[in-house]
Amino acid sequence: MARSKKPLGFNLSSGWLYLCLFISIFGDLLPLPEWDAYDYDASGVGMFSKGHLFGTDYDGSDILSQLVHGTRMSLVISFVSVLAASLIGGALGIIAAYRRGWVDSVITMYFNVTLSIPTLILVLAMVAVFASPDPFNPGAGMPRVLVLVLSLTFVIIPVLGRLARSSALSWTGRDFVLVAESLGMKKRAILWNHIVPNVVPQMMSVAFLASGVVIVVEGGLAILGVGTNPGESWGSILAKNRGDISMIPHTTLLPAAAIALTVMALNYFGDYYRSKIDGRESRI
């Protein structure tokens, strides 16, 4: 049986994400200057300049090197926070849906309270509390990247948790689950064999969308001055050079393009797998 041909959007999106993944893993092996090095003799040069393919910013830092390094940082922050939120939120949502009663009430209240707080304000508060440097002890506080990952994970948990809960509720009433319960199958076995395998695909489709949102949020936090160190991620490159867009626009447009392409690719995969899941569920 011939394999169905993938849409053009699928091939383009997967190609871009594979490129980002390759750069994240092997970027340090590329013959590029250090991302945080300064070449004052080539300060603010344009694209395709000698020794600087994508030019430099006004500090003389190579933009291509920063983009390569920023790929790893942006993807790590996004994927780690979404993965952790998927595991924690998914577990809480499935437990709430299957146990019901006071367990469901407590977990649902946690989801609702967290979602009632504006995401940006909550993340800003967590970063300010846990990552604010002590002027008399620069090494005090948790690393900024770790705080970003933890805070973004915290605000994503209720989103994915509510999705897992609603999905699990729709599956707990299916005939095959009721039959398993009537046959005396243990609750843990029912969860692992019947509920979790059907909830995970739905969460994966939303996780792609959430990963794109996290990349955008990290860029917004960088512009507000609470992101990663300047030039360390796509968002911080954008924030660092946003004031120079009228004079050397490539320093701002290139990281913005990287963010836009990655978010579009992730959104495409989210929509693609959502349509696949809808077709699968209609046949069950």
DAKAPE-V390821 format. One record per residue. N is the residue number from 0. OMEGA is omega in degrees with one decimal (* if undefined). Layout:
# DAKAPE-V390821
n=N omega=OMEGA
n=N omega=OMEGA
This chain:
# DAKAPE-V390821
n=0 omega=-177.0
n=1 omega=177.9
n=2 omega=-178.8
n=3 omega=-178.8
n=4 omega=-179.7
n=5 omega=177.4
n=6 omega=179.7
n=7 omega=179.4
n=8 omega=178.4
n=9 omega=-178.8
n=10 omega=179.5
n=11 omega=-178.7
n=12 omega=179.5
n=13 omega=177.7
n=14 omega=179.3
n=15 omega=-179.1
n=16 omega=175.0
n=17 omega=177.6
n=18 omega=178.3
n=19 omega=179.5
n=20 omega=178.2
n=21 omega=179.4
n=22 omega=-179.6
n=23 omega=-176.1
n=24 omega=-171.3
n=25 omega=-176.7
n=26 omega=-178.5
n=27 omega=-178.9
n=28 omega=-179.4
n=29 omega=-178.9
n=30 omega=-177.6
n=31 omega=174.3
n=32 omega=174.7
n=33 omega=-175.0
n=34 omega=-178.2
n=35 omega=177.0
n=36 omega=-177.5
n=37 omega=175.6
n=38 omega=-173.6
n=39 omega=177.5
n=40 omega=179.1
n=41 omega=-177.5
n=42 omega=175.2
n=43 omega=179.2
n=44 omega=-176.9
n=45 omega=-179.3
n=46 omega=178.8
n=47 omega=174.8
n=48 omega=-178.9
n=49 omega=179.5
n=50 omega=-179.2
n=51 omega=-174.0
n=52 omega=-180.0
n=53 omega=177.7
n=54 omega=179.0
n=55 omega=173.0
n=56 omega=-176.7
n=57 omega=173.8
n=58 omega=-177.4
n=59 omega=179.0
n=60 omega=-178.5
n=61 omega=-176.1
n=62 omega=179.3
n=63 omega=177.6
n=64 omega=178.5
n=65 omega=178.6
n=66 omega=179.0
n=67 omega=178.4
n=68 omega=-179.1
n=69 omega=177.2
n=70 omega=-179.8
n=71 omega=-175.9
n=72 omega=-178.7
n=73 omega=-179.4
n=74 omega=179.2
n=75 omega=179.5
n=76 omega=-177.4
n=77 omega=-172.8
n=78 omega=-179.7
n=79 omega=-179.6
n=80 omega=179.6
n=81 omega=178.1
n=82 omega=179.5
n=83 omega=178.9
n=84 omega=178.6
n=85 omega=-179.0
n=86 omega=-176.8
n=87 omega=-179.3
n=88 omega=178.5
n=89 omega=179.2
n=90 omega=179.7
n=91 omega=-179.0
n=92 omega=179.9
n=93 omega=178.1
n=94 omega=179.8
n=95 omega=-178.0
n=96 omega=-174.6
n=97 omega=-179.2
n=98 omega=-177.7
n=99 omega=176.6
n=100 omega=-175.7
n=101 omega=178.1
n=102 omega=178.0
n=103 omega=-178.2
n=104 omega=-177.9
n=105 omega=-178.2
n=106 omega=179.1
n=107 omega=177.1
n=108 omega=177.1
n=109 omega=178.2
n=110 omega=-175.5
n=111 omega=-179.6
n=112 omega=-179.6
n=113 omega=-179.2
n=114 omega=-179.7
n=115 omega=179.4
n=116 omega=177.6
n=117 omega=-173.7
n=118 omega=-176.1
n=119 omega=-180.0
n=120 omega=-179.7
n=121 omega=179.3
n=122 omega=178.5
n=123 omega=-179.5
n=124 omega=-179.0
n=125 omega=178.7
n=126 omega=-179.4
n=127 omega=-177.0
n=128 omega=-170.5
n=129 omega=-175.6
n=130 omega=179.0
n=131 omega=-178.5
n=132 omega=173.5
n=133 omega=-177.0
n=134 omega=179.9
n=135 omega=179.9
n=136 omega=-175.0
n=137 omega=-179.4
n=138 omega=-178.5
n=139 omega=178.0
n=140 omega=-179.7
n=141 omega=176.8
n=142 omega=-174.9
n=143 omega=-179.2
n=144 omega=179.5
n=145 omega=178.6
n=146 omega=177.0
n=147 omega=-179.2
n=148 omega=-179.0
n=149 omega=-178.4
n=150 omega=177.7
n=151 omega=175.5
n=152 omega=-177.4
n=153 omega=-176.8
n=154 omega=179.0
n=155 omega=-177.4
n=156 omega=-178.3
n=157 omega=179.1
n=158 omega=179.9
n=159 omega=178.2
n=160 omega=178.3
n=161 omega=176.2
n=162 omega=179.3
n=163 omega=179.9
n=164 omega=-179.1
n=165 omega=177.8
n=166 omega=179.8
n=167 omega=177.9
n=168 omega=-179.8
n=169 omega=-179.1
n=170 omega=-178.0
n=171 omega=179.5
n=172 omega=179.8
n=173 omega=-175.1
n=174 omega=-176.1
n=175 omega=175.4
n=176 omega=178.5
n=177 omega=177.8
n=178 omega=178.5
n=179 omega=178.1
n=180 omega=-179.0
n=181 omega=178.8
n=182 omega=176.5
n=183 omega=177.7
n=184 omega=-178.6
n=185 omega=-178.1
n=186 omega=179.7
n=187 omega=179.2
n=188 omega=178.3
n=189 omega=179.4
n=190 omega=-174.9
n=191 omega=-174.3
n=192 omega=-172.7
n=193 omega=-174.9
n=194 omega=-175.5
n=195 omega=-179.0
n=196 omega=179.6
n=197 omega=179.5
n=198 omega=-175.5
n=199 omega=-179.8
n=200 omega=178.0
n=201 omega=178.8
n=202 omega=179.6
n=203 omega=-179.6
n=204 omega=178.9
n=205 omega=179.5
n=206 omega=175.8
n=207 omega=179.2
n=208 omega=-179.4
n=209 omega=178.9
n=210 omega=176.8
n=211 omega=179.1
n=212 omega=-178.8
n=213 omega=178.0
n=214 omega=178.8
n=215 omega=179.9
n=216 omega=178.6
n=217 omega=175.9
n=218 omega=177.3
n=219 omega=177.7
n=220 omega=178.2
n=221 omega=178.5
n=222 omega=178.1
n=223 omega=175.2
n=224 omega=-179.0
n=225 omega=178.5
n=226 omega=177.4
n=227 omega=179.1
n=228 omega=-177.6
n=229 omega=178.6
n=230 omega=-174.0
n=231 omega=178.1
n=232 omega=179.3
n=233 omega=-179.4
n=234 omega=-179.3
n=235 omega=173.0
n=236 omega=178.3
n=237 omega=-178.9
n=238 omega=-177.7
n=239 omega=-171.9
n=240 omega=-174.7
n=241 omega=179.4
n=242 omega=-177.5
n=243 omega=-173.1
n=244 omega=-178.7
n=245 omega=-176.4
n=246 omega=176.7
n=247 omega=-172.0
n=248 omega=-176.5
n=249 omega=-179.5
n=250 omega=178.1
n=251 omega=-175.2
n=252 omega=-178.5
n=253 omega=175.9
n=254 omega=176.5
n=255 omega=178.1
n=256 omega=178.5
n=257 omega=177.9
n=258 omega=-176.6
n=259 omega=-179.1
n=260 omega=-180.0
n=261 omega=179.3
n=262 omega=178.3
n=263 omega=178.8
n=264 omega=179.3
n=265 omega=177.9
n=266 omega=178.9
n=267 omega=179.6
n=268 omega=177.2
n=269 omega=179.0
n=270 omega=-178.4
n=271 omega=-179.5
n=272 omega=174.5
n=273 omega=177.8
n=274 omega=177.3
n=275 omega=-179.3
n=276 omega=179.0
n=277 omega=178.0
n=278 omega=178.9
n=279 omega=-178.1
n=280 omega=179.2
n=281 omega=179.4
n=282 omega=179.5
n=283 omega=*
